[in-house]
Each structure stands twice: as C-alpha cells, then as structure tokens.
Amino acid sequence: MPYIDNARFDVSIIGAGPAGLSAAYILAKNGLKVVVLERGRTPGSKNLYGGRVYAKPLEEIYENLRNEAPIERWVKKERFSIMSRGELFTVEYSSQDSTSFVAYLSKLTNWMAQKAEEAGAVIVTDVRVDKLYLEDGVVKGVVSGDDILKTDVVIDAEGVNRLILERLGLVEKLNPSQVALGLKQVIRLDPVKIEARLGLSPGEGLAWLIIGQPTGFLPGGAFIYTNSSTISIGFVVFLDEACKRATKHVFDILEEFKQTPTIKNIISDGVLVEYGAHLTPEAGLDMSPPKLYSDGLLVVGDAAGLLLNLGYTIRGVDFAAYSGYLAAKTILKAHSEGSYRKENLSLYQKLLEESFIMKELRRHRGISKILKSSEVFTEYPEILISMVGKLFQIQDSSPTLIQALRESIKGKTSLVRILWSMFKMVRAI
C-alpha cells in the first residue's frame, strides 16, 4: 500500500459495504482519520442483495437519506405467494405509507462512500487485506501482501467470507448450514409496463416473496422487487439443503421459474442487464463470533452474522449499516478515553444488545430451523395449491374447506402434523 504509507490513520476499515462505510462516515464526520480498504474496484462492487432496505436505521445515520440517497421506489405493496405446478396462492398488503425502499446496492454504497469521503474518510479500492497486524496480541493495523498499515483500531467489515477472522482464529471456517446462496437477475423494463403488469401506481414499489416451485421446492424463497425501470428477480436457497437435494443447477431452477406463466407474462420483452450470485449469512447469532470485539478490533455487518431472514421479509442492509454506526460510536468514546483495549471496546457489544438488532435476532432465533424444514417447501405448497384449486375450480358441487383440505393431504401427511408445523412456525416468527 505504498500510496498511503506516509499517511497516519486512526482507524482502518476492511470492506466498503454498508457497515464499513457507515462507520467511516460517522468517524470521519467526528474528526478521526479513517481509511477504508476495499478489494473490489469500486465500493459495493462485491456486494449483492435482493433489493429492499428498511429506512429508519439508516435515517438515524444519514439525516437527508430520503432526499439524497439513490432510492428507486418506496415499497407500498407487499405480496407473499406459494407456488406449485405454476399455480399461485397470494396474500397482498397495500399501504399509503412505507418504511422500506428499493435501491441498487451498488448505487447505495457508492452514495455512502461519497458521504464518507465528503466527511474526510479515505477510500482505497483494489486492495486485498490478507490479515490483521498484531503487536503483543493487540490488533494494530492490517497487512496487505508485504505492506503493513498501522492504525489504532480496526473495524472488520469483510462480509460473509470471513477469511481474516478465520486466520486470526476468531471464527471457524464457514459451514454450509450457516449460509444461503442467493441468485439475482436484473431485467430492464419500461416503467409503465412494470406498473401495469404488477398492479402498481406510478412510482409505487413492490416487494414480492414466493416459496415452493420457484426454488425447485428447496428450502428458501424467490423474490421480485421493482426498481424505477428494472425488475430484480431471483431466489435464496439454504446451501446445505441445496447441496443435498438439488437435482439440477440452481441457474436452471431460476430460469424455469422465469418461464412459469405468471412470471413470463411480467418480464416478457424485458432485457437482462445484470446477474450475480452471493453467499448470505443465515444462522444469525449461531454463526456470530463469541465476541464482536477484542483489543483493537470490532466486527460488524455480515462478518458478525447480523442478518435476519423471517421468510416473508429479509433484513440485512439496515442491520449492517447500524452495526457500523454503533462501532463508530464505540470508537469515538474509546478515542476520548485514550485506549482501544477490549475493556473500552466492549461498549460495542453493549450497544448492540440494547439496539433493535440483537433484540430482533434473539426474538426470532428459531426461525432458521423452521425455514429449513422440508415439508414447508415441498409438501405444504402442493397441499395448499391443491386445496385452493378444489375450492375455486368448481364443477358440480362445492366442497367445504375441511373436505378440500382432507382430500389434498390424503396420502401425504396428516392434519395434526400440519397444525403442529404451523404452531411451531408462528412461535418462531
């Protein structure tokens, strides 16, 4: 890192994602000298997510978020569907207000990077951090190749692939049961067609989650998010279940989903402009390092396992950004006290525990086990679609609800088992 060798920084941050950039912005804004080291060519170029961001946590960090951030659409409609045999059962919620928006993560992180640089932070791209630099067991900077950059404290915002923490022995190597694989395509489509085909008012955003057939009946779910002039479409599947049960390439599963009549009608004459795949943390607190702080080090964002998948919605960007914000507040307090020892940096863990992040993760800790249960994504979608079909596709007589259910579950499962599964799911969610 010869281009920054002569500079003196208080804080080095590994990773220019929402967590690292939010920390950089707050720290630089308060007078600390900050450098962000990003292995991608641009901030956020290594990031991938579905599309939705919950606004309130980010508005605490960025006061003019609503007026300045590159927001595509505010989400005013929520849809949750179960699909089997190309047929859909859908629940929809509409509101005039919105607590979340859709944005390209690359544009959002570039905006965050701009805010951090305006505040005085230095962002260096195309730099791979190999390991942390230690002096007498205390983190004192980072190592990139033969170069050492010494700083008073380091924030690890490297993301889900926690190679640096692994090398330090702070976390075990990732297990497939801890992560999910996300695939995403962005399809350009005229805004008027997006709104007409999805039943939206001009400028209105949609978040649509679908389980069952879209993932090849693997545990996980598909998503559709509406940008201004594109649609983001893809799915997330639990990696361990996909490794055990997938009978075809996940790319082919996504293509089959796009060819189902409902989806094909929506994206017809659209143009594919972007695609990608990425691992996401799914085990939450079960994959979090034992401590998110040590002498001279704080761990934030995906590296800390701070993501919550509830099945009907996913929260990641707001968790990541807010953890970076809390890490920055901790460092500012430690800076005023003149020490970055773990006794001072432990404040970060305390702030996290008091925040919505840990409260949410603890409240919904059991959800990942429910979401991995095979019957939720294999048997139950087929049963529900069959039951609804019997209720609405009437020939000469109309069955009662219980008759339709009994006929649909015959030879597959039992009503008691379904009720027990629903009870466990409701408790977890």
N, C-alpha and C positions, 0 to 999 in steps of 0.2 A: 504494500500500500504506500508506495513512495510519494504519491500526490498528497497525502495527508500526514506524512511523517513529522513535519515540523509544527503541526498544529497541536494544541493541547485541548483535550475534551474532558468534560466532567463525566459524561455518560456516553456509552456506546450501546446501540440497539441493533440486535440481529434480526433483520426482516422488516421490509417496508409494506406490511399489510395493515389492516385497520388497527390492530393492537399496538404495533410498534410506532405507527405514525401518530396515533392519538397521544401516546406517551411523549413522543418527540415534540409535538405541538405545545402541550402543557408545560413541559420542562423548559423549552426554548422561550416560550412566552414569559416565563418567570425568571429569565436571565441566566440559566445554565447553558453551558456549551455542549451541544449534542451532535453526535454523528450517527446516522442510520446507515447500516451496511446491508445491501440487497443483492442477492445473487442473480436476480433477473435483470433484463435490460432496462426495464422501467419499473417504478413502484407498482405493485399489484400484478405484474405480468405472470407471476407464478400462482396467483390466486384464482379460484373458480368456485362459484356458488350458484344456487338456483336463481335468485333474483330479488327476494324480498328482504327489506331491512326495517326493523322496528325503530321508530324515530326518537322516542322520549330519552333513552340513554345518550344518544348522540347529540340531542339538543342541549343537554347539560354540558357537553364538551364544546360544541360549536354553536355559539349563540345565534348566528344567522343561517343555520342549516337550511331552513325552508326556502330562503331567498337566494342562497348561493350554491348549494350543493347540486350536482347534476342529476336531479330527480327526473325519472321518466314519467311515471304516473303514480298517483296516490291510490292505494288499494281500497276500493269501495265495495267490491264484491268478493265473497269467499265461496268456493264450491268444494265439496268433498264427494267423491264418487267411488262406487265399487263397480268394477267391470269384469264381465265374464262372457265369453262367446261373442264379443263385440257389442254386448248389450250393457247399458248403464243404469245404475240407480244412483240418483244425485240428491244431495241436500245443499241448499243455497242460502246464503245470508247476505243481505244488502244493507248498506248504511250510508247516510249522508256525510258522516264523519269518518276519519281514518287515523289509525295510529301507526300505519306502516306504509312504505313506499317501495316501488320497484326501481332499480338502478343497475347499470352495468358496473360490476365491481371494479373493473379496470379504470373506468372514469371516476368512480367514487374515491378510489385510493389515490389516483392522480390529484384529485382535488384536495384530499387530505395532505398529500405530500406538498402541494403548493402552499397550503396553510402553515405547515410546519416550517417550510423554507422562509416564508414571509416573516415568521416569528424569530428566525435566526438559526434554525437547525441546518446541518449539512447532510445531504443525502448522496451517498455514493453507490452507484449500481455496478453490475457485472463484477461483484466481489463475493467470493465464496469464503465464509468463515469456517475454518477447519476445526477449531477447538477453542476453549477458553484458556486464557493465560492466568496462571496461578503463581502467587508468591506466598510461601509458607501456608498453603492450603486456603488462601483467600483469593477470590476472583479479582484480578486487577486489570482485565482487558481481554482482548481477543487475538487469535493467531490466524493468519491467512497465508498459507504457503510458508515462506521464510520470514514473513513480516509479522511484527508484534505491534499492536496498538494498545498502549496503556491508558486506561481510564479509571476513575474512582469506583465506578459501579457499572454493571452490565445488565441490560434487560434482554432476556431470551424470548423473542417473538418469532422463532423459526418456523412455526406451524406444526402440522401433524407429524411430519417426518422428523422426529426429534433426535437427529444423529448427534448433535453436540451434547445434549443431555445424556444420551447413551454413553458417549465416550468418557463423560465425567462420572458415570456410574450412578446418576441420579434417577434414572428410569430404566426399566427393562426394554428389550427390543419389542417393537410393536407386535402384538398377536392379532391374527386375522379376526378374532372375535371382538376386538376393541374398535374396529373401524368399519366403515362402509365405503363402497365405490360409487361415485357419482359420475354420470354421463350427462352431457348437456349439448344441445344444438341451438343456435340462434337463427331464426328464419325471418328474412325481411318480407314485410307485407304492408300494403297501403293502410294507413291508419283508419280510413273509413271502412275498409274490409275487416280489419281487426274488430272494430266496434260493432259492425253489423253482424258478423258471424258469431260473436260471443255475447251479444246482447248487452253492449255497454254504451253508455252515453259518451259524448266527446270528451276525451281526456281522462276518462274513468279507467281505473286499473282493476285487474282480476288476478286472484291467486287461486289456483285450482289444483288440488291434490287427488290422485286416483290410485287405488290399490287393486290387486288381483292380476288380471291379464296383462296390464302394461309391463310388469316386471317378469313376465313368464311365470307368475304365481310364486316368485321368490319373495321372502320377507323384505319389505321395503316399500317404496311408493314412487309413482310418477308425478311430475309437476308441469304446470303450464303457467307462465307469468307473462303479462302483457307489458311490453315497453311501448314507447311512442310509435315507432314504425317497425317493430320486430316482435316476434313471439319467442320466448325462451321455453324450450321443451326438453325434457329429459327424465331421468329417474335416479334413485339412490337404492342400492341393494346392500344388505349386510354381507361383507366379504366372505366370512367363514361359511355362511349358508350358500352363497353363490358358488364357492369352490366345491362344496359337497354335492349340490343339487342341479347346478346349471347344465343343461344338455346342449346348449349352443352358445356361441359367442354373445356377450352382452350387447355388442353393437347390433347384431342381428335381431335381438329381442327389441331393442329400441326402434329399429326400422319396421318391425312387424306392428308395433304399437302405432306408429305413424300411419300405417296402412289400414287401420281399423276405420270403418265408415265415418264415425263421428269426427275423428281427428283428421282424417284425409280431407273431409269437407272444409275444415277450418283452415288448414295450411295449404290447400291446393293453390297453385300458381305462385306460391311463396318461393323465395330464393335462399338457399343455405349460405350463410355468410360467416359462420363461426362454429367450431365444435371443440370439445375437450373432455378430459376425464381427470378426476382428482379423488384422493382419499379424504374422508372426513372422520373426525373423532365421534364415536357413538357410545362409548362406555362411560362417558361423563366422569363422575368422581372416581369410578373404578379404574380409570386409566390416568388419573391425576398423580403427579409426583407426591410422595409422602409429605413434603413441604415445598411450598412455592417460593421459598426464599432461603438463602444461605449467605455467608459472608461475601458481600459484594455482588450478589446476584438475585434477580427477580425473574419469575417465569409467568408469562401472560398468554392469553388467547388460546388457540388450538393446541399449542405446546403444553398447556396446563389442562387440556381436556374440557375446556369451557364451551360446550355446545349442547343444546337441548333439542332433541327430536321427540315431539309429542305424537307423531303420527299424522295429526291434522295440521300441524304447523312446525316450523323449524326456526330456532333462534341461534344464530352464530355470530353474525357481524356485530350486533349490538353488545353481545357478551364480550367479544374480543376487544372492541373499542373501549368499553367501560373498564375492563380489567387493565388496559394500558393507562387509562386515566387514573385509576386507583394506584397503580405502580408509580406514576409520576408524582402523585400527592405524597406517597411514602418517601420517595427520594428527596423531594423538596423539604420535608420535615427532617430527614436524616442529614441533609446538607446543612440545615440551620443548626443542627446539633454537632456537626463536625465529624460524624462517624457513619460508615456504611456497614458496620458489623451487623450480624444477624439479629442482635438484640434490638437494633433500631429498625431493621428492615422487616421484622416480624409484624410491624404495623400493617403491612400489605395484606397478610393473611387475616388480620382482624377486620380490616376494611371490607375485604371480600366477604367474610362471614356475615357482616352486618348489611351487605348490599343485597339487591334482588337476585344477583347471580347465584350465590350459594343457596339462598332460600329456595329458589326455583329448582336447582339441581337436586337438592335434598328432598324437596316435596315430591318430585317425580322420579325418584331414584330407581323405582322398579319398572319403569316403562320400557326400557330396552329389552328386558326379558320377555315382556308381553309381545312386543313388536317382532320378536324373533320366532314366536310360536307359529308353527307351520299351518295350523288349521285356520288362523286368521287370514292367511293369504292364499290358501288353496281350497279347503272345503267350504268355508263360510261365504266367500264371494259367489261361488257356484250355487250354494243353497239359497242365498238371498235373491239372486237374479232369477232363479227358478221359481221361487215363491212369488215374487212380484209379477213375473210373467203369467202365472196361474191366476192372479188376482185381476189383471187388466186385459189379458188376451182371452176374453170370454167367447165361448162357442154357443152353448145352450143353457148352462147353469153357472151360477157364481159360487165358488167355494167360500167358506168362511175363512178368516185369517188363520185359525188354528188348523183347519183342514189343509190349506195350502202349505203351511209350514210342515205339517206331518208328512205330506206327500213328498216334499222337497228333501227332507232329511232321511227318508226311508233308505236303509242300506248304507248310509254314510256315517251317521253319528246319532246321538240321542239329544232330546230336548234338554235333559238335565246337564249334559256336558256343555251345550251351548250357553245355557243360563249361567253355569259356573264360570265359563270363559268370559262372558260379558261382565259378571260381577268382579272378576279379577282385573279386567281392563279398566272399569270405572274407578276402582280403588286406586289403581296405579296412576291414572290420568288426573 
